[in-house]
Amino acid sequence: MNTPLLDIRNLVVDYPGKGLRAQPFRALDSVSIDVRPGECVGLVGESGSGKTTLGRAVLGLAPVTRGAIDFKGQNISVLSTRERRRLSSDIQVVFQDPYTSLNPSMTIGEILAEPLIAQHTAQSAARKRIAELLDQVKLPSDAVKRLPRDFSGGQRQRIAIARALALRPQLVICDEPVSALDLSTQARVLDLFTEIQRDTGVAYLFITHDLDVVRYVSHRVAVMYHGKIVERGDTAQVTTAPTHPYTQRLWMAAPIAEPVAQRERRERRLAMAADL
């Protein structure tokens, strides 16, 4: 078994309460999860479950109260801001909204060059890398001269993926990267994620609310509810025969084509929601 690339152990994240005497809000409660090299681990939960907070903690954007986040054997949760910047070549992120994650006043070439310039890459090497990236995400070479507004949502997300891959990271945090796209575009972008992983060996922590999405791309799945992981296992087991009531509720939220069965599934889901 491979040694984990990312190993999160007993992670606790508290946010200050609102008001002078308010108690802190516990967003993550003793969460443990790992991602191995070249693996995609899906992290599933509804809005407010804590899944995005976990991704932000890995990126150094959420406060760590207790626990450890090890990357390649080093506890990165205690690093300074300057030390965190050095990790940018190894850990990258693709955000949810392709419309706001790209600077609208910069050309695609400038957007893709930005991380390379920050790492003092020579201009000729940067141009070559940008051409490779556009080819990798299946966008035309003349995209370098165009602005984000010239592209569709799916194409903008491909640009965001290219930017995340620019420094050849070992781990990419994917925070709901297809939820803002229509279903047909989602499928094409998910295929792209799978193809890139096969070709480069990059690992993903893939955050989503949709069990169908993680079934498509993930090797293992963890399910979050109220800041805790309530179920985990191989993708086939968790997404087709879940054991925890919350995971079963997520599974029943997926639409199916048969109206009667869909109505029965919705009624069961609502009944289970009342019991959780």
C-alpha positions as a Markdown table, in Angstrom:
| # | Residue | x | y | z |
|---|---|---|---|---|
| 1 | Met | 0.0 | 0.0 | 0.0 |
| 2 | Asn | 1.3 | 3.4 | -0.9 |
| 3 | Thr | 2.3 | 5.8 | 1.9 |
| 4 | Pro | -0.3 | 8.7 | 1.9 |
| 5 | Leu | 0.7 | 11.8 | 0.0 |
| 6 | Leu | -1.8 | 13.8 | 2.2 |
| 7 | Asp | -2.6 | 12.4 | 5.7 |
| 8 | Ile | -5.1 | 14.4 | 7.8 |
| 9 | Arg | -5.4 | 13.2 | 11.4 |
| 10 | Asn | -8.0 | 14.1 | 14.1 |
| 11 | Leu | -8.4 | 17.6 | 12.5 |
| 12 | Val | -10.5 | 20.1 | 14.5 |
| 13 | Val | -11.4 | 23.5 | 13.0 |
| 14 | Asp | -13.2 | 26.1 | 15.2 |
| 15 | Tyr | -14.5 | 29.5 | 14.0 |
| 16 | Pro | -15.1 | 32.3 | 16.5 |
| 17 | Gly | -18.8 | 32.7 | 17.4 |
| 18 | Lys | -20.7 | 35.9 | 16.5 |
| 19 | Gly | -21.1 | 38.1 | 19.5 |
| 20 | Leu | -19.0 | 38.9 | 22.6 |
| 21 | Arg | -19.9 | 35.8 | 24.5 |
| 22 | Ala | -20.8 | 33.4 | 21.7 |
| 23 | Gln | -19.2 | 30.0 | 21.8 |
| 24 | Pro | -16.9 | 29.0 | 18.9 |
| 25 | Phe | -18.5 | 27.1 | 16.0 |
| 26 | Arg | -16.9 | 23.7 | 15.4 |
| 27 | Ala | -16.7 | 23.3 | 11.6 |
| 28 | Leu | -14.6 | 20.1 | 11.7 |
| 29 | Asp | -14.6 | 17.6 | 14.6 |
| 30 | Ser | -11.7 | 15.1 | 14.7 |
| 31 | Val | -11.6 | 14.4 | 11.0 |
| 32 | Ser | -9.1 | 11.9 | 9.6 |
| 33 | Ile | -8.7 | 11.2 | 5.9 |
| 34 | Asp | -5.8 | 10.4 | 3.5 |
| 35 | Val | -5.0 | 10.6 | -0.2 |
| 36 | Arg | -2.4 | 8.4 | -1.8 |
| 37 | Pro | -0.2 | 9.4 | -4.8 |
| 38 | Gly | -2.1 | 9.2 | -8.0 |
| 39 | Glu | -5.4 | 8.6 | -6.2 |
| 40 | Cys | -8.7 | 10.5 | -6.3 |
| 41 | Val | -10.6 | 10.6 | -3.0 |
| 42 | Gly | -14.1 | 11.9 | -3.1 |
| 43 | Leu | -15.3 | 14.0 | -0.2 |
| 44 | Val | -19.1 | 14.2 | -0.2 |
| 45 | Gly | -21.6 | 16.2 | 1.8 |
| 46 | Glu | -24.3 | 18.8 | 1.6 |
| 47 | Ser | -23.8 | 22.5 | 2.1 |
| 48 | Gly | -22.6 | 23.2 | 5.6 |
| 49 | Ser | -21.2 | 19.7 | 6.2 |
| 50 | Gly | -17.7 | 20.9 | 6.5 |
| 51 | Lys | -16.2 | 19.5 | 3.3 |
| 52 | Thr | -15.1 | 22.9 | 1.9 |
| 53 | Thr | -13.6 | 23.8 | 5.3 |
| 54 | Leu | -11.5 | 20.7 | 5.1 |
| 55 | Gly | -10.2 | 21.7 | 1.6 |
| 56 | Arg | -9.5 | 25.2 | 2.9 |
| 57 | Ala | -7.6 | 23.8 | 5.9 |
| 58 | Val | -5.3 | 21.9 | 3.5 |
| 59 | Leu | -4.7 | 25.1 | 1.6 |
| 60 | Gly | -3.9 | 27.0 | 4.7 |
| 61 | Leu | -7.1 | 29.1 | 4.4 |
| 62 | Ala | -8.9 | 27.9 | 7.5 |
| 63 | Pro | -7.6 | 27.9 | 11.1 |
| 64 | Val | -6.5 | 24.5 | 12.6 |
| 65 | Thr | -7.5 | 24.2 | 16.3 |
| 66 | Arg | -6.1 | 20.7 | 16.8 |
| 67 | Gly | -4.8 | 17.8 | 14.8 |
| 68 | Ala | -2.3 | 17.5 | 11.9 |
| 69 | Ile | -2.3 | 17.9 | 8.1 |
| 70 | Asp | 0.8 | 16.0 | 6.8 |
| 71 | Phe | 1.9 | 16.4 | 3.2 |
| 72 | Lys | 4.7 | 14.1 | 2.1 |
| 73 | Gly | 5.4 | 13.5 | 5.8 |
| 74 | Gln | 5.5 | 17.1 | 6.9 |
| 75 | Asn | 2.9 | 18.8 | 9.2 |
| 76 | Ile | 1.9 | 21.7 | 7.0 |
| 77 | Ser | -0.8 | 23.0 | 9.4 |
| 78 | Val | 1.9 | 24.7 | 11.5 |
| 79 | Leu | 3.8 | 26.4 | 8.6 |
| 80 | Ser | 4.1 | 30.2 | 8.3 |
| 81 | Thr | 2.6 | 32.1 | 5.3 |
| 82 | Arg | 6.0 | 32.3 | 3.6 |
| 83 | Glu | 6.6 | 28.5 | 4.1 |
| 84 | Arg | 3.1 | 27.8 | 2.7 |
| 85 | Arg | 3.9 | 29.7 | -0.5 |
| 86 | Arg | 6.7 | 27.2 | -1.2 |
| 87 | Leu | 4.0 | 24.5 | -1.3 |
| 88 | Ser | 2.2 | 26.1 | -4.3 |
| 89 | Ser | 4.2 | 24.0 | -6.7 |
| 90 | Asp | 3.0 | 20.8 | -5.0 |
| 91 | Ile | -0.6 | 21.7 | -3.9 |
| 92 | Gln | -3.1 | 23.5 | -6.2 |
| 93 | Val | -6.8 | 24.1 | -6.2 |
| 94 | Val | -9.7 | 24.3 | -8.8 |
| 95 | Phe | -12.6 | 26.3 | -7.4 |
| 96 | Gln | -16.3 | 25.9 | -8.0 |
| 97 | Asp | -17.1 | 28.9 | -10.1 |
| 98 | Pro | -15.3 | 29.3 | -13.4 |
| 99 | Tyr | -16.9 | 32.7 | -13.9 |
| 100 | Thr | -15.3 | 34.3 | -10.8 |
| 101 | Ser | -12.0 | 32.3 | -10.4 |
| 102 | Leu | -10.4 | 33.9 | -13.5 |
| 103 | Asn | -9.3 | 37.6 | -13.7 |
| 104 | Pro | -11.6 | 39.1 | -16.4 |
| 105 | Ser | -9.0 | 41.7 | -17.4 |
| 106 | Met | -6.2 | 39.2 | -18.1 |
| 107 | Thr | -5.7 | 37.2 | -21.2 |
| 108 | Ile | -5.6 | 33.4 | -20.9 |
| 109 | Gly | -1.9 | 33.5 | -21.6 |
| 110 | Glu | -1.4 | 36.0 | -18.8 |
| 111 | Ile | -3.5 | 33.9 | -16.4 |
| 112 | Leu | -1.5 | 30.7 | -17.2 |
| 113 | Ala | 1.8 | 32.5 | -17.1 |
| 114 | Glu | 1.2 | 34.0 | -13.6 |
| 115 | Pro | 2.1 | 31.0 | -11.5 |
| 116 | Leu | 5.1 | 30.3 | -13.8 |
| 117 | Ile | 6.4 | 33.8 | -13.4 |
| 118 | Ala | 6.0 | 33.6 | -9.6 |
| 119 | Gln | 8.4 | 30.6 | -9.7 |
| 120 | His | 10.9 | 32.6 | -11.9 |
| 121 | Thr | 10.3 | 30.4 | -15.0 |
| 122 | Ala | 12.1 | 31.8 | -18.1 |
| 123 | Gln | 9.9 | 33.3 | -20.7 |
| 124 | Ser | 10.7 | 30.7 | -23.4 |
| 125 | Ala | 10.0 | 27.9 | -21.0 |
| 126 | Ala | 6.8 | 29.6 | -19.8 |
| 127 | Arg | 5.5 | 29.9 | -23.4 |
| 128 | Lys | 6.3 | 26.2 | -24.0 |
| 129 | Arg | 4.5 | 25.2 | -20.8 |
| 130 | Ile | 1.4 | 27.3 | -21.6 |
| 131 | Ala | 1.2 | 25.6 | -25.1 |
| 132 | Glu | 1.4 | 22.2 | -23.4 |
| 133 | Leu | -1.3 | 23.1 | -20.9 |
| 134 | Leu | -3.7 | 24.3 | -23.5 |
| 135 | Asp | -3.2 | 21.1 | -25.4 |
| 136 | Gln | -3.7 | 19.1 | -22.2 |
| 137 | Val | -7.1 | 20.7 | -21.5 |
| 138 | Lys | -8.1 | 20.6 | -25.2 |
| 139 | Leu | -8.2 | 24.3 | -25.9 |
| 140 | Pro | -6.9 | 26.0 | -29.1 |
| 141 | Ser | -3.4 | 27.6 | -29.0 |
| 142 | Asp | -4.9 | 31.0 | -29.9 |
| 143 | Ala | -6.7 | 31.1 | -26.6 |
| 144 | Val | -3.6 | 32.8 | -25.1 |
| 145 | Lys | -4.7 | 36.1 | -26.7 |
| 146 | Arg | -8.3 | 36.0 | -25.6 |
| 147 | Leu | -10.1 | 37.0 | -22.4 |
| 148 | Pro | -12.2 | 34.7 | -20.2 |
| 149 | Arg | -15.4 | 36.3 | -21.4 |
| 150 | Asp | -14.8 | 34.8 | -24.8 |
| 151 | Phe | -15.2 | 31.3 | -23.4 |
| 152 | Ser | -18.1 | 29.2 | -22.2 |
| 153 | Gly | -18.4 | 27.9 | -18.6 |
| 154 | Gly | -16.9 | 24.5 | -19.4 |
| 155 | Gln | -14.0 | 26.1 | -21.3 |
| 156 | Arg | -13.3 | 28.5 | -18.4 |
| 157 | Gln | -13.2 | 25.6 | -16.0 |
| 158 | Arg | -10.7 | 24.0 | -18.4 |
| 159 | Ile | -8.6 | 27.1 | -18.2 |
| 160 | Ala | -8.8 | 27.0 | -14.4 |
| 161 | Ile | -7.7 | 23.4 | -14.5 |
| 162 | Ala | -4.7 | 24.3 | -16.8 |
| 163 | Arg | -3.7 | 27.0 | -14.3 |
| 164 | Ala | -3.8 | 24.5 | -11.4 |
| 165 | Leu | -1.6 | 22.1 | -13.4 |
| 166 | Ala | 0.9 | 24.8 | -14.5 |
| 167 | Leu | 3.5 | 24.0 | -11.8 |
| 168 | Arg | 3.0 | 20.2 | -12.1 |
| 169 | Pro | 1.5 | 19.8 | -8.6 |
| 170 | Gln | 1.3 | 16.4 | -6.9 |
| 171 | Leu | -2.1 | 17.2 | -5.3 |
| 172 | Val | -5.1 | 19.3 | -6.5 |
| 173 | Ile | -7.9 | 20.2 | -4.2 |
| 174 | Cys | -11.1 | 20.2 | -6.4 |
| 175 | Asp | -13.8 | 22.2 | -4.7 |
| 176 | Glu | -17.1 | 21.5 | -6.4 |
| 177 | Pro | -15.4 | 22.0 | -9.8 |
| 178 | Val | -18.3 | 20.9 | -11.9 |
| 179 | Ser | -21.4 | 22.0 | -9.9 |
| 180 | Ala | -21.7 | 25.3 | -11.8 |
| 181 | Leu | -21.8 | 23.4 | -15.2 |
| 182 | Asp | -24.7 | 21.8 | -17.1 |
| 183 | Leu | -24.8 | 18.0 | -17.1 |
| 184 | Ser | -23.3 | 17.4 | -20.5 |
| 185 | Thr | -20.5 | 19.8 | -19.8 |
| 186 | Gln | -20.0 | 18.2 | -16.4 |
| 187 | Ala | -19.4 | 14.8 | -18.0 |
| 188 | Arg | -16.8 | 16.2 | -20.4 |
| 189 | Val | -14.9 | 18.0 | -17.6 |
| 190 | Leu | -15.0 | 14.9 | -15.4 |
| 191 | Asp | -13.5 | 12.9 | -18.3 |
| 192 | Leu | -10.8 | 15.5 | -18.6 |
| 193 | Phe | -10.0 | 15.2 | -14.8 |
| 194 | Thr | -9.7 | 11.4 | -15.3 |
| 195 | Glu | -7.5 | 11.7 | -18.4 |
| 196 | Ile | -5.2 | 14.2 | -16.7 |
| 197 | Gln | -4.8 | 11.9 | -13.7 |
| 198 | Arg | -4.0 | 8.9 | -15.9 |
| 199 | Asp | -1.4 | 10.9 | -17.8 |
| 200 | Thr | 0.3 | 12.8 | -15.0 |
| 201 | Gly | -0.3 | 10.8 | -11.8 |
| 202 | Val | -1.6 | 13.8 | -10.0 |
| 203 | Ala | -3.8 | 13.1 | -6.9 |
| 204 | Tyr | -7.1 | 14.7 | -6.2 |
| 205 | Leu | -9.2 | 15.5 | -3.1 |
| 206 | Phe | -12.5 | 15.9 | -5.0 |
| 207 | Ile | -15.1 | 17.8 | -2.9 |
| 208 | Thr | -18.7 | 17.6 | -4.1 |
| 209 | His | -22.3 | 17.2 | -2.9 |
| 210 | Asp | -23.1 | 14.7 | -5.6 |
| 211 | Leu | -22.5 | 11.0 | -5.2 |
| 212 | Asp | -22.9 | 10.5 | -8.9 |
| 213 | Val | -19.9 | 12.7 | -9.5 |
| 214 | Val | -17.6 | 10.9 | -7.1 |
| 215 | Arg | -18.8 | 7.6 | -8.5 |
| 216 | Tyr | -17.5 | 8.8 | -11.9 |
| 217 | Val | -14.0 | 10.0 | -10.8 |
| 218 | Ser | -13.0 | 8.6 | -7.4 |
| 219 | His | -11.2 | 5.5 | -6.1 |
| 220 | Arg | -12.4 | 6.0 | -2.5 |
| 221 | Val | -15.1 | 8.1 | -0.9 |
| 222 | Ala | -15.6 | 9.7 | 2.5 |
| 223 | Val | -19.0 | 11.2 | 3.5 |
| 224 | Met | -19.2 | 14.2 | 5.8 |
| 225 | Tyr | -22.1 | 15.2 | 8.0 |
| 226 | His | -22.0 | 18.1 | 10.6 |
| 227 | Gly | -18.2 | 18.2 | 10.5 |
| 228 | Lys | -17.6 | 14.5 | 10.9 |
| 229 | Ile | -16.9 | 11.7 | 8.5 |
| 230 | Val | -19.8 | 9.3 | 8.9 |
| 231 | Glu | -18.9 | 6.7 | 6.2 |
| 232 | Arg | -15.9 | 5.8 | 4.1 |
| 233 | Gly | -14.8 | 3.1 | 1.7 |
| 234 | Asp | -14.3 | 2.0 | -1.8 |
| 235 | Thr | -16.4 | 4.0 | -4.3 |
| 236 | Ala | -18.5 | 1.1 | -5.5 |
| 237 | Gln | -19.6 | 0.2 | -2.0 |
| 238 | Val | -20.3 | 3.7 | -0.7 |
| 239 | Thr | -22.1 | 4.9 | -3.9 |
| 240 | Thr | -24.2 | 1.8 | -4.5 |
| 241 | Ala | -24.8 | 0.2 | -1.1 |
| 242 | Pro | -24.3 | 2.9 | 1.6 |
| 243 | Thr | -24.8 | 1.9 | 5.2 |
| 244 | His | -25.1 | 5.2 | 7.0 |
| 245 | Pro | -28.5 | 6.9 | 7.0 |
| 246 | Tyr | -27.1 | 10.2 | 5.8 |
| 247 | Thr | -25.3 | 8.6 | 2.9 |
| 248 | Gln | -28.4 | 6.7 | 2.0 |
| 249 | Arg | -30.3 | 10.0 | 2.0 |
| 250 | Leu | -27.7 | 11.5 | -0.4 |
| 251 | Trp | -28.0 | 8.4 | -2.6 |
| 252 | Met | -31.8 | 8.8 | -2.7 |
| 253 | Ala | -31.4 | 12.5 | -3.7 |
| 254 | Ala | -30.1 | 11.5 | -7.1 |
| 255 | Pro | -32.8 | 11.7 | -9.7 |
| 256 | Ile | -34.0 | 8.6 | -11.6 |
| 257 | Ala | -36.0 | 8.3 | -14.8 |
| 258 | Glu | -39.0 | 6.3 | -13.4 |
| 259 | Pro | -41.6 | 8.8 | -11.9 |
| 260 | Val | -43.2 | 6.4 | -9.4 |
| 261 | Ala | -39.8 | 5.1 | -8.1 |
| 262 | Gln | -38.6 | 8.7 | -8.0 |
| 263 | Arg | -41.6 | 9.8 | -5.9 |
| 264 | Glu | -41.1 | 6.9 | -3.5 |
| 265 | Arg | -37.4 | 7.6 | -3.2 |
| 266 | Arg | -38.1 | 11.3 | -2.4 |
| 267 | Glu | -40.6 | 10.4 | 0.3 |
| 268 | Arg | -38.1 | 8.0 | 1.9 |
| 269 | Arg | -35.5 | 10.6 | 1.8 |
| 270 | Leu | -37.7 | 13.2 | 3.5 |
| 271 | Ala | -38.6 | 10.7 | 6.2 |
| 272 | Met | -35.0 | 9.9 | 6.8 |
| 273 | Ala | -34.1 | 13.6 | 7.0 |
| 274 | Ala | -36.6 | 14.1 | 9.8 |
| 275 | Asp | -34.8 | 11.3 | 11.8 |
| 276 | Leu | -31.2 | 12.6 | 11.3 |
